[in-house]
Amino acid sequence: MKLGIVGLPNVGKSTLFNSLTKAGAESANYPFCTIDPNIGVVPVPDERLKLLGDFSHSKKVTPATIEFVDIAGLVKGASKGEGLGNQFLANIRECDAIVHVVRCFEDTNIIHVDGSVDPGRDIETINLELLFADLEVLDRRIAKTAKSARAGADKNAKREFDVLQKIHSHLEEGNLCITLELDDEEENNFRKSLDLLTDKPVIYAANVADEDLADDGESNTYVQSVRAIAKAQNSEVFVVSAAIEQEIAELDDEEKAEFLADLGVEKSGLDKLIAASYRLLGLMSFLTTGEDETRAWTIPVGCKAPKAAGKIHTDFERGFIKAEVINYQQLLTSGSYAAAREKGLVRIEGKEYIVQDGDVIIFRFNV
């Protein structure tokens, strides 16, 4: 999973990125200190892996990972080159979703580029820049397709041209591409090939002062406005304090839990973000375990067994015979695979089996 982090300058974007990834990206109280994109790969915390790794005496435990791409703070006119502009936006076109950091705290020591804290205005500023950047992409694609479409010989080009025009009109009216409903699979395939920024799912990170963490921002009017916007867009929101995340970034798991408990907080910002990402993108994990390795594999919800097998290796999908499946908790409780089999807990599943979150699977294949 690859997530692009966006936001205005000085909203806590790079501070949050540093904390989540411990990558040491530059963070300062002035715009455009992040010139090149910062990239960090973060393991997805999953307590099931440690339990299964101990159970199998695995030599290696491999979690799923998320790649974060942090670009410079965007300002009005970024899509036209203001503040080094569009070169930043290109860095997040290949991301699966966008994490939009929104400032929801007052602090006279940290300058706001527009002079005041206003999440609604800030979100609109970023969305407009993403929208303008998408319109540029569409203009180029339309110009490229128009000649073939008008000639009429290439029916595919004509269909693509019509879809491009439909999307262009939708964006020109100030709408995000993700809110546009298209008729069929072919139209949606054209749309996906464009990799438009406004067609990506969005997770809003409401960055609050530490005193607003305990009640999850319920008493913070800025957070409420972000939640209202997210609800209208079918987006996710999580409340985070970038400053607190920075403080706990270097702590071990036990110290981190104690620190958060003292604040009256159950989950770290990273845990909240990962949960929101998996929900928004419709993802989950199945597990494999053995003496060599215990590993988590991220797949879409509703994925059938052969496709899940292909996540491990294409040969597994191509030569799929069956899957031996057991829930991780049942395996741990049984004490061994042999005991689980004796109890009839290890099921044999075929090609139509829909993999469930927390399944431990052995794939049988022949190529």
Buried (B, 14 or more C-beta within 10 A) or exposed (E): BBBBBBBBBBBBBBBBBBBBBEBEBEBEEEBBBBEEBBBBEBBBBBEBBBBBBEBBEBEEBBBBEBBBBBBBBBBBBBBEEEBBBBBBBBBBBEBBBBBBBBBBBEEEEEEBBEEEBBBEEBBBBBBBBBBBBBBEBBEEBBEEBBEBBEEEEBEEBBBBBBBBBBBBEBBEEEBBBBEBEBEEEEBBEBBEEBBBBBBBBBBBBBBBBEEBBBEBBEEBEBBBBBBEBBEEBEBBBBBBBBBBBBBBBEBEEEEBBEBBEEBEBEBBBBBBBBEBBBBBBEBBBBBBBBEEBBBBBBBEBEBBBBBBBBBBEEBBBEBBBBBBBBBBEBBBEBEEBEEBEEEEBBEEBEEEBEBEBBBBBBBEBEE
